[in-house]
Amino acid sequence: MKSFRKFFTVFFAIMIIATIALTGCSSTNDENQVNNEEQPKETKTLKVAFGMGETEWELFRNEILPAFEQETGIKIEAIELKQEDLINSLTAQVESGNITIDMFAQDVNSLSSLVTRDLVEDLSAYKDRIPETVIPGMMEVSEFDGKLLFLPYRPNVEITFYNEAKFNEYGLEVPKTWDELLEVAKALKEKTGQGRVAIKANLQGDNILHMFDFIKAAGGDPYVLNDEGSIKAFEFMQELYPYLSEQSTTANWDTMNKYLEKDSVYLGANWPFYIPQFYKNGKEEIKAYSGWSGPVKESHALGGEVIGIPKGSKKVEEAIKFAEYLMSKPVQELLVSELAWPAVRSDAYGLVKGYQKPYFEAIKNALNYAEPRGNKPYWSDAEKIYLDAFQKAVINGEDVKTVLNEAAKKLEELKK
């Protein structure tokens, strides 16, 4: 009996050891099997405030964002926020330390308030993540005092649209210089009985951008305003104004396209977003080129948006990944071909559709002459000075030097 009890004890012990060993092997095999299988990425959410239209968001939602999420495991959540509310919202978040916007896009000409309030992260450590082919002007607007505070994202530049059929009908060539612009404006008014050339003379913000283009094309400094180049520019605009279309006074980013489409304006500069619509609406006679040069050079105000990351953000790395993705060649090519956005990089025009090619040649040429307007902390107060000067000198025909001397004095007072 003792021997049987001893045998049973030994046998039971052996079985326990074997079971443990087998369990251990099974557990190890299960772990190895799990490790060998691709694990689903942990999904993180990045909240972004980008101001885009519904058509633009549709492309992002359907093609751009799903591919990014699949590649990185980062989900993009769009925040509805008006551009004019962005600075106040970021100020409150940064001061409280409660950051709810992880990333935002802002107009290249509206960055000074973000910088002076110290609302953005210093991204200098990530400069090597920016493609070498990014256009120089977008790098220029992204840096302040030697620091990279923003990332290039979406450039923009105006090109000059013209009605080819009308120019052919009246035997005219598109103007490439100021002298030719004046000649064309005079000829069209004489032949048609009314002005057919338009600039944005609406006494609003885009009026100032056209003003800056004329000033810089004459070699002037719009932040001096009474230098030789600025005086030449205002004298020329004053001479040109009587031959312009009356619709110049209401021409803006939207209405300029309508005037061109309805054949009431035959020549006018505007942003290129409406190119697909011209084609869709059967207005293939609306062509484009980069524009005209002044006595010194051709100049176009650089528009568009850069990416910023709020100071104190806990998701800087995730935001950098998304910015890299947006700057990548495939994404930029998609934005160019589907939305007619100018590319932030010079090598991203490979998917341009046939009818778009001449327009994008014009865009690329214009970008070669694009210059930032410049971010000044006193800009909101300066706008009225420029518009008053335009009203007095160009529209009312007052003495240019007198008007600009007064305006320049007011600008100097703002700089103090």
Buried (B, 14 or more C-beta within 10 A) or exposed (E): EEEEEEEEEEEEEEEEEEEEEEEEEEEEEEEEEEEEEEEEEEEBEBBBBBBBEEEBBEBBEEEBBEEBBEEBEBBBEBBEBEBEEBBEBBBEBBEEEEBEBBBBBBBBBBBBBBBEBEBBBEBEEBEEEBBEBBBEBBBBBBBBEEBBBBBBBBBBBBBBBBBBBBBEEBEBEBBBBBEBBBBBBBBBBEBBEEBBBBBBBBBBBBBBBBBBBBBBBBBBBBBBBBBEBBBBBBBBBBBBBEBBBEBBBBBBBEBBBBBBBEBBBBBBBBBBBBBBEBBEEEBEBBBBBBBBBBBEEBBBBBBBBBBBBBBBBEBBEBBBBBBBBBBBBEBBBBBBBBBBBBBBBBEBBEBBBEEBEBBBBBBBBBBBBBBBBBBBBBBEEBBEBBBBBBBBBBBEEBEBBEBBEBBBEBBEEBEE
